[in-house]
Amino acid sequence: MTNIILDFDGTITDVGEESKPYILYHIEEFSRRTGVLLDKVNTLREIIREEILKNPREGWLNYSKVVAPACADPYVMESTISRKLLDKLKEENEGYTLPSNTEDFLSELFHVCSNKVNDVFRKGSKDFLDNIINSHQVTIVTNSKEEKVIRKLERLTNAEYNIPVYGNAKKYCLENGLNEIPESTHPEEFPRPVFLRRGEYYS
C-alpha cells in the first residue's frame, strides 16, 4: 500500500478564498497595535506588495534566511509585507508603537488573526479523499494546529473516516543554530538558495 503524505492548507482548502477575512483583520490589527492610521497602512502595504512581487528573493525568514517565497500563500505574503512595513515605519521614526522584536510581533499577530480564517475547501477535495482513502495509507502533515485541521477534516468528510494529522510541522524552521551557516543547494537558474535540514518537518 502506498503511503501518501498530504499538506492541508492550500491543498485540501482554497487558501486564496479562506484567507480573505484573515488579511482584512491582519491589516486592522496591525494598525491598532502600532497606532498607524489604517489608510496609511493600506497605502504603504500596497506599495510594498508590488515591490515584493518583483523580487523572488523576498519571503518568510528563519534565522534571517528566506525559507519560503512570499508568494507561497497569502499568509506568507502578509507576513513578508508586515515585516518590511515595520522596517519602513522604524526608519520614519514618527513615534508609532512599534515592537522591539519583529518576529514575536508577527507570530502573535498571525495566531490572533488565524481565528478569522473561513473554512473553504477546494472543489472536489472530498471526492479526492474518497478516492484515495481506501487504497492508500494517507497522512496529513501541516504547519497548522493539529486540532483545528482535525475539526476541518471532520466537517469535510462528515467524520466518515479518520486520517492521521501531524500539526505544527514547522516546515519553514531550519535545524541550524543562529550562528551556523545552514546547508543549502542552489538549483541552476533558480533565483535563490534552497535551505535544507528542516529537522522538525523531517521528524
C-alpha positions in Angstrom: 0.0 0.0 0.0 1.4 3.4 -1.0 1.8 6.0 1.8 0.6 9.4 0.7 1.6 12.4 2.7 -0.6 15.5 2.1 -0.3 19.1 3.1 -3.6 20.7 4.2 -3.9 24.5 3.7 -3.9 25.2 0.0 -4.1 21.5 -0.8 -7.4 20.5 0.7 -8.5 24.1 1.2 -8.8 27.0 -1.1 -6.3 29.2 0.7 -7.0 32.2 -1.5 -10.6 32.4 -0.5 -10.3 31.3 3.1 -7.6 33.9 3.9 -9.6 37.0 2.8 -11.1 37.7 6.2 -7.7 36.9 7.8 -6.0 39.6 5.7 -8.5 42.2 6.4 -8.3 41.6 10.2 -4.5 41.4 10.0 -4.4 44.9 8.5 -6.7 46.3 11.1 -4.8 44.7 14.0 -1.5 46.0 12.6 -3.0 49.5 12.6 -4.4 49.2 16.1 -1.3 47.7 17.7 1.1 50.2 16.1 -1.0 53.3 16.1 -0.5 53.9 12.4 -3.6 55.1 10.7 -5.4 52.4 8.7 -5.3 54.5 5.4 -1.5 54.8 5.7 -1.1 51.1 6.5 -3.2 50.2 3.4 -1.3 52.7 1.1 2.2 51.5 2.3 1.4 47.8 2.2 0.2 48.0 -1.4 3.5 49.7 -2.5 5.5 47.1 -0.6 3.4 44.3 -2.0 4.3 45.4 -5.6 8.0 45.6 -4.7 7.9 42.1 -3.2 6.2 40.6 -6.3 9.1 41.9 -8.4 11.7 40.3 -6.1 11.7 36.4 -5.9 14.2 36.6 -3.1 11.7 38.0 -0.7 9.8 35.7 1.6 9.4 34.0 5.0 12.5 34.4 7.2 14.1 31.9 9.6 17.5 32.7 11.0 17.5 35.7 8.6 17.3 33.2 5.6 14.4 33.1 3.1 12.9 29.6 3.7 9.7 30.1 1.6 8.9 32.6 -1.2 6.5 35.4 -0.3 4.1 34.1 -3.0 3.9 30.7 -1.4 0.5 31.6 0.1 -1.4 34.7 1.3 -0.2 34.2 4.9 3.5 34.2 3.9 2.8 37.2 1.7 1.1 39.1 4.6 3.9 38.3 7.0 6.5 39.5 4.5 4.6 42.7 3.8 4.2 43.4 7.5 7.9 42.8 8.3 9.0 45.2 5.6 6.3 47.7 6.6 7.7 47.6 10.2 11.2 48.3 8.9 9.9 51.3 6.9 8.0 52.7 9.9 11.0 52.4 12.1 13.0 54.4 9.6 10.4 57.1 9.7 10.6 57.3 13.5 7.2 59.1 13.8 6.5 58.0 17.4 4.4 54.9 16.5 4.1 52.0 18.9 6.4 49.6 17.1 7.6 46.3 18.5 11.2 45.7 19.7 11.0 42.1 18.5 9.6 41.9 15.0 9.3 38.1 14.8 7.4 37.9 18.1 5.1 40.6 17.0 4.4 38.9 13.6 3.9 35.5 15.3 1.4 36.9 17.8 -0.4 38.7 15.0 -0.6 35.5 12.9 -2.1 33.5 15.8 -4.7 36.2 16.7 -5.8 36.7 13.1 -5.9 33.0 12.2 -9.1 32.7 14.2 -10.8 34.7 11.4 -10.0 32.1 8.7 -13.0 30.7 7.0 -13.5 27.0 6.0 -13.3 27.0 2.2 -12.5 23.6 0.8 -11.2 23.1 -2.7 -13.7 22.0 -5.2 -13.5 18.2 -5.4 -11.4 17.8 -2.3 -13.9 15.4 -0.7 -14.1 13.3 -3.8 -10.3 13.3 -3.9 -10.0 11.9 -0.4 -12.8 9.4 -1.0 -10.9 8.0 -4.0 -7.5 7.5 -2.2 -8.5 6.6 1.4 -9.4 3.0 0.7 -6.4 2.1 -1.4 -3.6 4.2 0.2 -2.3 5.0 3.6 -3.0 8.7 3.9 -1.4 11.1 6.4 -1.6 14.9 6.7 1.4 16.9 7.8 0.7 20.6 8.3 2.1 23.8 9.9 -1.4 24.5 11.3 -2.6 23.4 14.7 -3.5 19.7 14.7 -6.8 20.1 16.5 -8.0 22.8 14.0 -7.2 20.6 11.0 -8.9 17.6 12.5 -12.1 19.6 13.1 -12.0 20.8 9.4 -11.5 17.3 8.1 -14.5 16.1 10.2 -16.6 18.8 8.6 -15.4 18.0 5.1 -15.8 14.2 5.4 -18.8 14.1 7.8 -16.5 12.1 10.1 -16.8 9.2 7.7 -13.1 8.2 8.2 -10.1 9.2 10.3 -6.9 10.5 8.6 -3.9 10.9 10.9 -2.9 14.5 11.3 0.5 15.8 12.4 0.3 19.5 13.2 2.8 22.2 14.0 5.2 20.7 11.5 7.5 23.8 11.3 8.2 23.2 7.7 9.9 26.6 7.5 12.2 26.1 10.5 15.8 25.4 9.9 17.7 22.9 12.1 20.8 25.0 12.3 21.6 27.4 15.1 21.6 31.1 14.6 25.4 31.3 14.4 25.8 28.4 11.9 25.7 28.6 8.1 22.6 26.5 7.0 23.2 23.7 4.5 21.7 24.7 1.1 21.5 23.9 -2.6 21.1 26.3 -5.4 19.4 24.8 -8.5 20.5 26.2 -11.8 18.6 29.3 -12.8 16.7 29.4 -9.5 16.6 32.9 -8.0 17.8 32.0 -4.5 19.4 29.2 -2.4 17.1 26.4 -1.1 18.0 25.8 2.6 17.9 22.2 3.8 17.8 20.5 7.1 14.2 21.2 8.3 14.6 19.0 11.3 11.1 19.3 12.8 9.5 18.7 9.4 11.7 15.7 8.7 10.8 14.1 12.1 
